[in-house]
Amino acid sequence: MDTLPSIANTLGYLQHHLQELTKCQNASEHAINTTLIGLTAQLQQLTQLMTSPTPASTIALSPISVPLPSISHSSPVPAAPSNQ
């Protein structure tokens, strides 16, 4: 009866990968939020440029630099143990 240990191993494997996916999702969400904050700031600067009498050469827009999270691609399903 290898069934219960096999199920436990598979569930443990899936739980580990779910935790890794959650970490990647959180990192991606952080990168998206950081980018949105930067884009909002640039939009506000552009709005000021369009509505203010200040010459355009005196206001510089800052570039947005956001590192993307690294994602490892591994097999999502473990090899099935033999029942022999």
N, C-alpha and C positions, 0 to 999 in steps of 0.2 A: 504494500500500500504506500506508494510514493506520492499519492495524489495530494494529501494535505501539505507536505513540505514543498511540493512543486507549486501549489497555489500560493503558499506563503512567500516563496521566493519571487514569484511573478508579481505579487502585490507589492512586495518590498521594492522591486525593481521599478515598477510603475510609480510608486510613491516618490522614489528618488528623482525620477525624470519629471514628475509633476512639480517638485520643488525647484528643479533647475529651470523649467519653463516659467515658473512664477518669478524667479530672479530675473530672467531675461525680459519678461513682460514689465516688471517694475523698472528695470533700467531703460527700456524703450519708452515707457511712460514719462520717466524723468527727462529723457532727451527731448521728447516732444514738447513737454511743458517748458523746458528751457528755451527751445527754439521759438515757441509761441510768445514767450516773454520778450525775447529779442526782437521778433517781428513786430510786436505791439509797440515797442519802444521806437523802432524805425518808422512805423506808421505815424506815430505821434510827431516825430521829427519832420517827416515829410509834410504832415498837416500844418505844422508851424511854418515850414518853408513857404507853403502855398498861401498862408494867411498873414504872414508878418511882412512888414516893409524892409526887414533886414536883407541886405544883399546875400545871395546864395553862396558866395565864395567864403563867407565867414562861418558857416555851419557845416561840419563834416559828419557824415553818417558812419557809424561804427559797424564793421562786419560782424557777422555771427559765426562763431566757431563752436560746434558741438560734436564731441566725439561720439561715435555710434557704439553701442554695446556689442561685444563679440558674442557670437552664437555658435556653439559647437553642435555639429550634426552627428548624432550617433544613432544606431539602430534602435527604434522605439520598442521592439519586441525581443525578449531574450530567446535564445535557442531552447526549444522544448526538450526537457529531459526524457530519456527513453523509459518506458515502463516495464522493461524486461529484467 
